[in-house]
Amino acid sequence: MKVRYSRNALKFLSKLDAKSVERIRAAIAGLTEKPPRGDIKLMQGYSDDRMRLRVGGWRVVYRLERDGRVEILLVMEIGNRGDIYK
């Protein structure tokens, strides 16, 4: 499974300290396992099956896509708990 990051997700990660980035990337790596690890919930109100992963006070919004035979984990947004859902 490949992991791709949106521009907004990479921008948010660039503002964090190295320890926090490592924690978030480790949680995202847990999503590539079968079955996925983490506090995961399907987000309501969206038709593209996006999900959220809770990593402490941060939220990672992502969705799974297929490109031929390859599964892609697209990290759409990463943000603080209060700001990510706005």
Backbone as a printed PyTorch tensor [residue, N CA C, xyz], in Angstrom:
tensor([[[  0.8440,  -1.1740,   0.0000],
         [  0.0000,   0.0000,   0.0000],
         [  0.8970,   1.2470,   0.0000]],

        [[  0.5660,   2.1800,  -0.8830],
         [  1.2990,   3.4410,  -0.9550],
         [  0.5990,   4.4910,  -0.1000]],

        [[  1.3680,   5.4210,   0.4340],
         [  0.8190,   6.5330,   1.2140],
         [  1.1520,   7.8180,   0.4780]],

        [[  0.1260,   8.6130,   0.2030],
         [  0.3230,   9.9190,  -0.4360],
         [ -0.2340,  11.0010,   0.4760]],

        [[  0.4430,  12.1380,   0.5020],
         [  0.0490,  13.2640,   1.3420],
         [ -0.3880,  14.4290,   0.4690]],

        [[ -1.4620,  15.1050,   0.8690],
         [ -1.8670,  16.3200,   0.1650],
         [ -0.9140,  17.4430,   0.5490]],

        [[ -0.9720,  18.5160,  -0.1810],
         [ -0.1330,  19.6750,   0.0930],
         [ -0.4370,  20.2430,   1.4820]],

        [[ -1.7280,  20.3040,   1.8510],
         [ -2.1060,  20.8340,   3.1660],
         [ -1.5620,  19.9760,   4.3010]],

        [[ -1.5850,  18.6610,   4.1220],
         [ -1.0780,  17.7550,   5.1550],
         [  0.4230,  17.9480,   5.3430]],

        [[  1.1550,  18.0520,   4.2460],
         [  2.6020,  18.2610,   4.3400],
         [  2.9350,  19.6140,   4.9650]],

        [[  2.1380,  20.6130,   4.6740],
         [  2.3460,  21.9410,   5.2470],
         [  2.1600,  21.9070,   6.7600]],

        [[  1.1180,  21.2030,   7.2260],
         [  0.8870,  21.0980,   8.6650],
         [  2.0340,  20.3600,   9.3430]],

        [[  2.5020,  19.2700,   8.7370],
         [  3.6050,  18.5040,   9.3210],
         [  4.8920,  19.3220,   9.3920]],

        [[  5.1020,  20.2100,   8.4360],
         [  6.3270,  21.0060,   8.4270],
         [  6.3810,  21.9990,   9.5850]],

        [[  5.2310,  22.3100,  10.1600],
         [  5.1770,  23.2690,  11.2690],
         [  5.3560,  22.6140,  12.6370]],

        [[  5.3130,  21.2950,  12.6870],
         [  5.4060,  20.5810,  13.9580],
         [  6.8460,  20.2210,  14.2910]],

        [[  7.0730,  19.9090,  15.5800],
         [  8.3970,  19.4550,  15.9900],
         [  8.5960,  18.0070,  15.5400]],

        [[  9.8320,  17.5620,  15.5250],
         [ 10.1810,  16.2490,  14.9690],
         [  9.5110,  15.1070,  15.7240]],

        [[  9.3810,  15.2190,  17.0280],
         [  8.7700,  14.1450,  17.8260],
         [  7.2950,  13.9860,  17.4650]],

        [[  6.5890,  15.0830,  17.2760],
         [  5.1700,  15.0340,  16.9080],
         [  4.9910,  14.4720,  15.5070]],

        [[  5.8570,  14.8760,  14.5910],
         [  5.7860,  14.3550,  13.2150],
         [  6.0010,  12.8520,  13.2150]],

        [[  6.9540,  12.3820,  14.0000],
         [  7.2220,  10.9470,  14.0760],
         [  6.0220,  10.1980,  14.6360]],

        [[  5.3720,  10.7790,  15.6270],
         [  4.1930,  10.1470,  16.2250],
         [  3.0460,  10.0360,  15.2110]],

        [[  2.8260,  11.0960,  14.4450],
         [  1.7620,  11.0960,  13.4400],
         [  2.0960,  10.1240,  12.3130]],

        [[  3.3350,  10.1300,  11.8530],
         [  3.7260,   9.2110,  10.7720],
         [  3.6470,   7.7460,  11.2140]],

        [[  3.9530,   7.4590,  12.4720],
         [  3.8330,   6.0960,  12.9840],
         [  2.3670,   5.6680,  13.0050]],

        [[  1.4820,   6.5840,  13.3800],
         [  0.0500,   6.2750,  13.3920],
         [ -0.4630,   6.0300,  11.9760]],

        [[  0.0240,   6.8220,  11.0160],
         [ -0.3770,   6.6380,   9.6190],
         [  0.1570,   5.2970,   9.0960]],

        [[  1.3580,   4.9240,   9.5100],
         [  1.9120,   3.6260,   9.1090],
         [  1.0440,   2.4880,   9.6430]],

        [[  0.4190,   2.6840,  10.8050],
         [ -0.4800,   1.6750,  11.3550],
         [ -1.7080,   1.4650,  10.4980]],

        [[ -2.0700,   2.4540,   9.7000],
         [ -3.2250,   2.3320,   8.8080],
         [ -2.9500,   1.3850,   7.6440]],

        [[ -1.6780,   1.1740,   7.3200],
         [ -1.3290,   0.3270,   6.1800],
         [ -1.3620,  -1.1520,   6.5440]],

        [[ -1.4930,  -1.4730,   7.8260],
         [ -1.5350,  -2.8640,   8.2570],
         [ -2.9170,  -3.4620,   8.0060]],

        [[ -2.9850,  -4.7640,   8.0310],
         [ -4.2590,  -5.4750,   7.8900],
         [ -4.5100,  -6.2410,   9.1640]],

        [[ -5.5000,  -5.9470,   9.9590],
         [ -6.4140,  -4.8060,   9.9150],
         [ -5.7180,  -3.5380,  10.3850]],

        [[ -6.2210,  -2.3740,   9.9840],
         [ -5.5910,  -1.1060,  10.3660],
         [ -5.6320,  -0.8810,  11.8730]],

        [[ -4.5580,  -0.2660,  12.3940],
         [ -4.4660,   0.0530,  13.8160],
         [ -4.8390,   1.5010,  14.0480]],

        [[ -5.4620,   1.7820,  15.1800],
         [ -5.7230,   3.1600,  15.5620],
         [ -7.1870,   3.4130,  15.8540]],

        [[ -7.4500,   4.6140,  16.3450],
         [ -8.8130,   5.0570,  16.6310],
         [ -9.3680,   5.6440,  15.3350]],

        [[-10.0890,   4.8290,  14.5800],
         [-10.5530,   5.1810,  13.2380],
         [-12.0720,   5.2420,  13.2310]],

        [[-12.6080,   6.2650,  12.5920],
         [-14.0580,   6.3690,  12.4190],
         [-14.3570,   6.8900,  11.0190]],

        [[-15.4640,   6.4150,  10.4620],
         [-15.9500,   6.9080,   9.1830],
         [-16.5760,   8.2810,   9.4140]],

        [[-16.2170,   9.2630,   8.5900],
         [-16.7580,  10.6150,   8.7550],
         [-18.1190,  10.7070,   8.0810]],

        [[-19.0650,  11.2960,   8.7810],
         [-20.4150,  11.4450,   8.2560],
         [-20.5230,  12.7190,   7.4360]],

        [[-21.4230,  12.7030,   6.4620],
         [-21.6780,  13.8870,   5.6590],
         [-20.8190,  14.0000,   4.4150]],

        [[-20.0070,  12.9910,   4.1440],
         [-19.1470,  12.9870,   2.9560],
         [-19.4660,  11.7500,   2.1270]],

        [[-19.4690,  11.9060,   0.8300],
         [-19.8010,  10.7750,  -0.0440],
         [-18.5630,  10.0310,  -0.5380]],

        [[-17.3590,  10.4830,  -0.1730],
         [-16.1410,   9.8470,  -0.6840],
         [-15.4970,   8.8790,   0.3140]],

        [[-16.2550,   8.4480,   1.3310],
         [-15.7870,   7.4580,   2.3090],
         [-14.5270,   7.8910,   3.0530]],

        [[-14.4170,   9.1620,   3.3410],
         [-13.2530,   9.6090,   4.1030],
         [-13.3990,   9.2080,   5.5570]],

        [[-12.2520,   8.9650,   6.1580],
         [-12.2100,   8.5110,   7.5440],
         [-11.2720,   9.4080,   8.3240]],

        [[-11.3620,   9.3000,   9.6450],
         [-10.4540,  10.0740,  10.4640],
         [ -9.7340,   9.1530,  11.4290]],

        [[ -8.4880,   9.5030,  11.6880],
         [ -7.6450,   8.7900,  12.6360],
         [ -7.3080,   9.7620,  13.7480]],

        [[ -7.5290,   9.3490,  14.9910],
         [ -7.2040,  10.2030,  16.1320],
         [ -5.8010,   9.8690,  16.6040]],

        [[ -4.9640,  10.9180,  16.7180],
         [ -3.6040,  10.7760,  17.2370],
         [ -3.4550,  11.8420,  18.3130]],

        [[ -3.8260,  11.5160,  19.5340],
         [ -3.7990,  12.4920,  20.6210],
         [ -4.7480,  13.6330,  20.3180]],

        [[ -4.2290,  14.8640,  20.2800],
         [ -5.0430,  16.0410,  19.9920],
         [ -5.1430,  16.3590,  18.5150]],

        [[ -4.5110,  15.5450,  17.6780],
         [ -4.5450,  15.7740,  16.2340],
         [ -5.5010,  14.8070,  15.5720]],

        [[ -5.9490,  15.1850,  14.3870],
         [ -6.7890,  14.3170,  13.5750],
         [ -6.1780,  14.2140,  12.1860]],

        [[ -6.2040,  13.0180,  11.6350],
         [ -5.7250,  12.7560,  10.2830],
         [ -6.9400,  12.3250,   9.4720]],

        [[ -7.2840,  13.0970,   8.4420],
         [ -8.4100,  12.7700,   7.5720],
         [ -7.8280,  12.1190,   6.3170]],

        [[ -8.3430,  10.9390,   5.9940],
         [ -7.7880,  10.1900,   4.8670],
         [ -8.8900,   9.3910,   4.1820]],

        [[ -8.5420,   8.8350,   3.0340],
         [ -9.4170,   7.8810,   2.3560],
         [ -8.5570,   6.8950,   1.5820]],

        [[ -9.1360,   5.7440,   1.3240],
         [ -8.4470,   4.6990,   0.5690],
         [ -8.8910,   4.7590,  -0.8810]],

        [[ -7.9400,   4.6510,  -1.7940],
         [ -8.2260,   4.6670,  -3.2240],
         [ -7.5400,   3.4770,  -3.8780]],

        [[ -7.9500,   3.1620,  -5.0750],
         [ -7.3060,   2.1150,  -5.8600],
         [ -6.8070,   2.7010,  -7.1720]],

        [[ -5.5790,   2.3730,  -7.5170],
         [ -5.0070,   2.7550,  -8.7980],
         [ -4.5820,   1.4490,  -9.4730]],

        [[ -5.5160,   0.8690, -10.1910],
         [ -5.2470,  -0.4480, -10.7670],
         [ -5.2630,  -1.4820,  -9.6580]],

        [[ -4.1420,  -2.1380,  -9.4520],
         [ -4.0370,  -3.1530,  -8.4100],
         [ -3.4130,  -2.6090,  -7.1350]],

        [[ -2.9740,  -1.3560,  -7.1470],
         [ -2.2880,  -0.7630,  -6.0040],
         [ -3.2820,   0.0080,  -5.1480]],

        [[ -3.2510,  -0.2640,  -3.8340],
         [ -4.0740,   0.4820,  -2.9010],
         [ -3.3030,   1.7170,  -2.4570]],

        [[ -3.9900,   2.8650,  -2.4240],
         [ -3.3600,   4.1280,  -2.0530],
         [ -4.0850,   4.6990,  -0.8460]],

        [[ -3.3230,   5.0640,   0.1680],
         [ -3.8550,   5.7490,   1.3340],
         [ -3.5750,   7.2340,   1.1210]],

        [[ -4.6110,   8.0020,   0.8420],
         [ -4.4640,   9.4260,   0.5770],
         [ -4.7450,  10.2020,   1.8560]],

        [[ -3.7000,  10.8070,   2.4320],
         [ -3.8480,  11.6450,   3.6230],
         [ -4.2610,  13.0220,   3.1300]],

        [[ -5.5180,  13.3720,   3.3840],
         [ -6.0900,  14.6060,   2.8550],
         [ -5.7700,  15.8120,   3.7310]],

        [[ -5.9000,  15.6360,   5.0540],
         [ -5.6890,  16.7480,   5.9730],
         [ -5.1900,  16.2400,   7.3010]],

        [[ -4.3720,  17.0390,   7.9430],
         [ -3.9320,  16.7830,   9.3070],
         [ -4.1210,  18.0940,  10.0460]],

        [[ -4.6690,  18.0300,  11.2450],
         [ -4.8850,  19.2660,  11.9790],
         [ -5.2360,  19.0250,  13.4220]],

        [[ -5.4020,  20.1170,  14.1460],
         [ -5.7980,  20.0500,  15.5460],
         [ -7.2550,  19.6150,  15.6440]],

        [[ -7.5950,  19.0190,  16.7480],
         [ -8.9220,  18.4510,  16.9460],
         [-10.0200,  19.4720,  16.7140]],

        [[ -9.8670,  20.6720,  17.2200],
         [-10.9200,  21.6760,  17.1000],
         [-11.0210,  22.3120,  15.7370]],

        [[ -9.9360,  22.3160,  14.9780],
         [ -9.9090,  23.0410,  13.7020],
         [-10.1830,  22.1530,  12.4940]],

        [[ -9.9550,  20.8810,  12.5890],
         [ -9.9770,  20.0050,  11.4210],
         [-11.3810,  19.8380,  10.8360]],

        [[-12.4110,  19.9340,  11.6610],
         [-13.7660,  19.6690,  11.1960],
         [-14.4900,  20.8990,  10.6650]],

        [[-13.8230,  22.0310,  10.6870],
         [-14.4630,  23.2740,  10.2090],
         [-14.3640,  23.4130,   8.7250]]])
